[in-house]
């Protein structure tokens, strides 16, 4: 705010600034050739880029709350580093083929090495957060506590996702799906970034960040699920990878709720195969069934419904904040989550 009370938008660090801040948290070179190779692996996923959505949300939330977004760069970059080490582990757990248009790390380095890389990135994330000082109004302790909370919730959601697949459980309804994605996706994609941005500005987060952030994060994940089954989407992930991995999505929840008994039995048999045993014919058969029952269109409609409701609630929560331009920009970013092509 200017002395006259007018909103003067603070300059948000750029995507390149955020990228450099992430890489600066990681070691670059080592005189020992073997450890030098390890350091290159640590920087592999972060150097591949990505959308950097979560870090950008932290920066915009800080500016919306009247803080200096430059002081939020470290927690924003730490959240991006969280995203990267979680993806290394997630790719192993899902036996994924690709990440950001290139082979998943465990496909090239092996599972044991990739696991260790993810663990090490986790430590470097905490190293940066433990060094975070309370410059200006930054509440460093609250930011660190928020990271603990969102990591707990993300791990709980990942547990649900993985055990449903491991147990061969297909009776996963919409309520189950929303419970899982709120934990697995909403906390570190929307709720956490909004709250961390507030703490970086020295402000208390609005209670609506939890409720509306949960809805918006679910909408983001549903759109992600839809894009995974769109051959023209530029996601950098394997097309139909969710079907090969047997992921329980809202698309499948709708499909099983509307398929005939025979269709459901065959769909379950095809989805239950180990990834290595699934064929292109399995994927084509499932995609055809999904299209016939309108499950993809249904999932997209739910994403749009949830996002619309969440945006109304967040707009009210942002109304009294001093950084109006940043708040409007953040709402605009959120609005694009359910229509993005990648």
Phi, psi and omega in degrees: 000138174279165178305329181279355178092007180275148181283116177248103184302127175283148179290124176279135172306144183283171176300323178294320176301316181295316179300315180294325178293323177296310182295329179292341178282348185249145177295152186253311183224157175218143182291335175282119184303324180293317178286332174298321176295322177298316179297324177295323178293325178299327184267358185301296182298313179302323182288344178287350177091245187101179185282336181056033183300313189294319177295321178295325178295321177300312182298315181292322178296319177300313179296321179297327179276007176088010180269172176274111184298338177298329179282348177264001185296320180295308177297327177296316178292324178297323178292324175294323177292323173304311180305320184288317180287329175294321180294323176301312179292318181298319179296324176293313183297326181267355185054045183290154179272318189228157171214121179055044174079005179227164180303140176301151188302319182292342177286332182256326183258346184093154184297312182301315180294316181298319177302315181294323177298314178298317179299317181294320177299323177301316180295318180296328175300312180292327177301317179292320181290324179292333178275354183294125179262165179268063176290143181058233180258008184300126177264087186296320181296319179295323178296315179297319178296324179294321176298319177301315183295313184289330177291320175303309184295319180297317179296322178297316179295321178296324178299314179300313182301313184288320183289327177299321178288313183298325182273358182065035184270115180253351178279063181248104182274183182299318181298319178297315181301313181296324177297317181293311185287333175299318179287310188287324188246312189298321185296315184266352180265322184233304185302305181301309179303319179296316181290318179297319177299320177297314180297326178294336177265002180075025182244157175277133180293146177288140178303334180294341179299325179289310186288310182285328176295326177297317180292318182291321178296322177296319179298320177300314182292321178298317178299322177299317178297320179294314181297327180298335181256013178253112184295344182263358180283141181259072186267344186076006179247165178295127178299134180061022178301328179297327178286319178296326181272353180069030182297137176273109183239171175296328177302312180289325178300317179292318181301310182292334178285340186241350180285156174290168180300318180293317178298315181297319181296316180290321178299317180296318180298319180290318180291330184284348178298147171302151182307317183296339182265348180287145182241169175298328178295321176301312181298316180297318180298316181293318179298321178295318179295319178300317180294318182295329180265003177066027186288327179291315179297322179297314181300318179296322179294323177293319178301315180293321178297312182294319180295318181298315179295318181296318181296324176298315180294319180290325178299319177295319180293327181280343188308314182278358184288148185287330184270075187297317182297317179294321179296317179294321178296322179293317177299323178294319176298317180298320182298330182278351184299324186265006176236003183293158180254002180208000000 
